[in-house]
Amino acid sequence: MLGAMGWTGCGSPGPGLSERSAEAASGGATTSAPAAAVAEGPRAGLSLSEVLQRAAAQPPAQWPGEGWQGLFDGSSLQGWLEIPYAGRGELELREGLLVMGMGSPFTGIRYTNAFPKMNYEIAVEAMRVTGSDFFCGLTVPVGDAHCSLIVGGWGGGLVGISSLDGYDASENETTKFMSFQRGRWYRIRLRVTAERLEAWIDEEQVVNVDTRGRRILVRPGDIEECIPLGIACWQTMAAVREVRWRPVTGPASPLRPGR
């Protein structure tokens, strides 16, 4: 389903802002997403083609630190597999971007080459093009386990790790709500070391959690198809680029009290 100009599944998302995404569909979560979780951003009123053309024209900034290695070449899916989700949206390679069409509910890709299980940092630039749910579900290995960093779930603003001790991104200490604009790039980094998970969106650290003695796993369901390393979106059209990784030797920041 890799198309040159395919916008399959790009209608309005099924759930409204008050309904739960895949990351909060069960488990008794009671936290409410803010009303402004999805903002129109600077591309309001533009066609999809114009939004993506302008997105591709924005030069990526350098990732902090050294030793970054590319995982996505911007012109092919070499090293990646389209996950055969029922109801998946179209994939489109366009001017250095991978556009993942809105699925019903999932669209995603899985990495097929060897990748470290520990002591690494992975980075991706991601954008919500249309829709109001997560535009980046980044699933990664954590030793022999796996977890997902969810960005923009549950009506558009949820950020967190799924899962810790059986509690998903809406229910554990990594839960955070942010406002994400459509048509804007967000720089997402996840650092996995022996005793810590750390994540940043742009310059803000959004996750810094001690994983010693914790049970780490992905939320049961379709997101498991991203194991061991994958990127997915839920009832949302997303664009990604600049997927990179580097080896690291330990956490990047001190552990905050109570985390």
For each residue, the residues with C-beta under 8 A, 3 or more apart:
1: 6 8 82 88 90 91
2: 77 82 90 91 92 93
3: 6 8 90 91 92
4: 92
5: 92
6: 1 3 90 91 92 101
7: 10 48 90 101 237
8: 1 3 89 90 101
9: 87 88 89 90 101 102 103 104 107
10: 7 48 89 101 102 130 237
11: 102
12:
13: 102 131 132 133 235 236
14: 104 105 235
15: 19 20 21 133 155 235
16: 19 155
17: 33 35 37 38 132 155 156
18: 155
19: 15 16 155
20: 15 23 24 25 29 154 155 170
21: 15 24 25 133 134 153 154 155 158 234 235
22: 25 105 106 133 134 153 219 221 222 223 234
23: 20 134 137 150 153 154 158 160 162 168 169 170 219 234
24: 20 21 27 29 153 154 158 168 169 170
25: 20 21 22
26:
27: 24 167 168 170 171
28: 171
29: 20 24 154 168 170 171
30:
31: 170 175 177
32:
33: 17 37 154 155 156 157 158 177
34: 37 157 177 179
35: 17
36: 39 157 179
37: 17 33 34 132 152 155 156 157 158 177 178 179 180
38: 17 128 132 152 155 156 157 179 180 182
39: 36 179 180 181 182
40: 43 44 181 182 183
41: 44 181 182 183 184
42: 181 183 184
43: 40 46 50 51 54 182 183 184
44: 40 41 182 183
45:
46: 43 50 51 54 183
47: 50 51
48: 7 10 51 52 129 130 237
49: 52 53
50: 43 46 47 53 54
51: 43 46 47 48 54 55 129 182 183
52: 48 49 55 56 94 95 97 99 129 239
53: 49 50 56 57 95
54: 43 46 50 51 57 58 183
55: 51 52 58 97 127 129 183 185 239
56: 52 53 94 95 96 97
57: 53 54
58: 54 55 185
59:
60: 125 185 241 242
61: 187
62:
63: 68 123 187 189 242 244
64:
65: 68 121 246
66: 246
67: 246 247
68: 63 65 123 244 245 246
69: 244 245 246
70: 73 243 244
71: 79 111 122 243 244 245
72: 79 80 98 240 241 242 243
73: 70 76 78
74: 93 96 97 98 241
75: 93 96
76: 73 93
77: 2 80 81 82 91 93 98 109
78: 73
79: 71 72 111 112 113
80: 72 77 109 110 111 112
81: 77 109 110 111 112
82: 1 2 77 88 91 108 109
83: 88 106 107 108 109 110 225 226 230 232
84: 88
85: 88 103 106 107 108 222 225
86:
87: 9 103 104 105 106
88: 1 9 82 83 84 85 101 103 106 107 108
89: 8 9 10 100 101 102 103 104 107 237
90: 1 2 3 6 7 8 9 101
91: 1 2 3 6 77 82 98 99 100 101 107 109
92: 2 3 4 5 6 98 99 101
93: 2 74 75 76 77 97 98 99
94: 52 56 97 99
95: 52 53 56
96: 56 74 75 241
97: 52 55 56 74 93 94 239 240 241
98: 72 74 77 91 92 93 109 239 240 241
99: 52 91 92 93 94 129 237 238 239
100: 89 91 103 107 108 109 231 232 233 237 238 239 240
101: 6 7 8 9 10 88 89 90 91 92 107 237
102: 9 10 11 13 89 107 130 131 233 235 236 237
103: 9 85 87 88 89 100 106 107 233 234 235
104: 9 14 87 89 235
105: 14 22 87 222 234 235
106: 22 83 85 87 88 103 222 223 225 232 233 234
107: 9 83 85 88 89 91 100 101 102 103 232 233 238
108: 82 83 85 88 100 137 225 226 230 231 232 233
109: 77 80 81 82 83 91 98 100 230 231 232
110: 80 81 83 225 226 227 228 229 230
111: 71 79 80 81 115 228 229 230
112: 79 80 81
113: 79
114:
115: 111 120 141 228 229 245
116: 119 120 141 245 247
117: 141 142 143 144
118: 141 142 143 192 193 194
119: 116 192 193 194 247 248 249 250
120: 115 116 191 192 245 246 247 248
121: 65 189 190 191 192 245 246 248 252
122: 71 138 140 189 190 192 229 243 244 245
123: 63 68 187 188 189 190 242 243 244 245
124: 136 138 188 231 240 241 242 243 244
125: 60 185 186 187 188 240 241 242
126: 135 136 151 185 186 188 231 238 239 240
127: 55 135 182 183 184 185 186 238 239 240
128: 38 131 135 152 156 180 181 182 183 184 236 237 238
129: 48 51 52 55 99 135 182 183 236 237 238 239
130: 10 48 102 182 236 237
131: 13 102 128 135 233 235 236 237 238
132: 13 17 37 38 155 156 235 236
133: 13 15 21 22 152 153 154 155 156 233 234 235 236
134: 21 22 23 137 150 151 152 153 158 233 234 236
135: 126 127 128 129 131 151 152 180 233 236 238
136: 124 126 149 150 151 152 186 188 231 233 238 240
137: 23 108 134 148 149 150 151 153 223 226 231 232 233 234
138: 122 124 148 149 151 188 190 230 231
139: 146 147 148 218 223 226 227 228 229 230 231 232
140: 122 146 147 148 149 190 192 228 229
141: 115 116 117 118 144 145 146 192 227 228 229
142: 117 118 145 146 147 192 197 211 216
143: 117 118 194 216
144: 117 141
145: 141 142 215 216 217
146: 139 140 141 142 216 217 218 227 228
147: 139 140 142 161 162 163 164 197 216 217 218
148: 137 138 139 140 161 162 169 218 219 223 226
149: 136 137 138 140 159 160 161 188 190 199 207
150: 23 134 136 137 153 158 159 160 161 162 169
151: 126 134 135 136 137 138 159 180 186 188 201
152: 37 38 128 133 134 135 136 156 157 158 159 180 236
153: 21 22 23 24 133 134 137 150 156 157 158 159 160 169 170 234
154: 20 21 23 24 29 33 133 157 158 170
155: 15 16 17 18 19 20 21 33 37 38 132 133 158
156: 17 33 37 38 128 132 133 152 153 180
157: 33 34 36 37 38 152 153 154 177 178 179 180
158: 21 23 24 33 37 134 150 152 153 154 155 169 170 175 176 177
159: 149 150 151 152 153 169 174 175 176 177 178 201 206 207
160: 23 149 150 153 168 169 170 172 174 175 176 207
161: 147 148 149 150 164 169 172 174 197 199 207 209
162: 23 147 148 150 168 169 218 219 223
163: 147 166 167 168 169 172 216 217 218 219
164: 147 161 167 172 173 174 209 211 214 215 216
165: 172 214 215
166: 163 215 217
167: 27 163 164 171 172
168: 23 24 27 29 160 162 163 171 172 219
169: 23 24 148 150 153 158 159 160 161 162 163 172 174 175 219
170: 20 23 24 27 29 31 153 154 158 160 175
171: 27 28 29 167 168 175
172: 160 161 163 164 165 167 168 169 175
173: 164 209 259
174: 159 160 161 164 169 197 206 207 209
175: 31 158 159 160 169 170 171 172
176: 158 159 160 206
177: 31 33 34 37 157 158 159
178: 37 157 159 201 206
179: 34 36 37 38 39 157
180: 37 38 39 128 135 151 152 156 157 184 186
181: 39 40 41 42 128 184
182: 38 39 40 41 43 44 51 127 128 129 130
183: 40 41 42 43 44 46 51 54 55 127 128 129
184: 41 42 43 127 128 180 181
185: 55 58 60 125 126 127
186: 125 126 127 136 151 180 201 202
187: 61 63 123 125 200 201 202
188: 123 124 125 126 136 138 149 151 199 200 201
189: 63 121 122 123 199 200
190: 121 122 123 138 140 149 197 198 199 207
191: 120 121 196 197 198 199 248 251 252
192: 118 119 120 121 122 140 141 142 197
193: 118 119 196 198 248 249 250 251
194: 118 119 143 250
195: 210 211 212 251
196: 191 193 208 209 210 211 251 255
197: 142 147 161 174 190 191 192 207 208 209 211
198: 190 191 193 205 207 208 209 251 252 253
199: 149 161 188 189 190 191 205 206 207
200: 187 188 189 203 204 205 206
201: 151 159 178 186 187 188 204 206
202: 186 187
203: 200
204: 200 201
205: 198 199 200 208 253
206: 159 174 176 178 199 200 201
207: 149 159 160 161 174 190 197 198 199
208: 196 197 198 205 253 255 256 259
209: 161 164 173 174 196 197 198 214 259
210: 195 196 214 255 259
211: 142 164 195 196 197 214 216
212: 195
213:
214: 164 165 209 210 211
215: 145 164 165 166
216: 142 143 145 146 147 163 164 211
217: 145 146 147 163 166
218: 139 146 147 148 162 163 223 224 226 227
219: 22 23 148 162 163 168 169 223
220: 224
221: 22 224
222: 22 85 105 106 225
223: 22 106 137 139 148 162 218 219 226 232
224: 218 220 221 227
225: 83 85 106 108 110 222 230 232
226: 83 108 110 137 139 148 218 223 229 230 231 232
227: 110 139 141 146 218 224 230
228: 110 111 115 139 140 141 146
229: 110 111 115 122 139 140 141 226
230: 83 108 109 110 111 138 139 225 226 227
231: 100 108 109 124 126 136 137 138 139 226 240 243
232: 83 100 106 107 108 109 137 139 223 225 226
233: 100 102 103 106 107 108 131 133 134 135 136 137 236 237 238
234: 21 22 23 103 105 106 133 134 137 153
235: 13 14 15 21 102 103 104 105 131 132 133
236: 13 102 128 129 130 131 132 133 134 135 152 233
237: 7 10 48 89 99 100 101 102 128 129 130 131 233
238: 99 100 107 126 127 128 129 131 135 136 233
239: 52 55 97 98 99 100 126 127 129
240: 72 97 98 100 124 125 126 127 136 231 243
241: 60 72 74 96 97 98 124 125
242: 60 63 72 123 124 125
243: 70 71 72 122 123 124 231 240
244: 63 68 69 70 71 122 123 124
245: 68 69 71 115 116 120 121 122 123
246: 65 66 67 68 69 120 121
247: 67 116 119 120
248: 119 120 121 191 193 252
249: 119 193
250: 119 193 194
251: 191 193 195 196 198 254 255
252: 121 191 198 248
253: 198 205 208
254: 251
255: 196 208 210 251 259
256: 208 259
257:
258:
259: 173 208 209 210 255 256
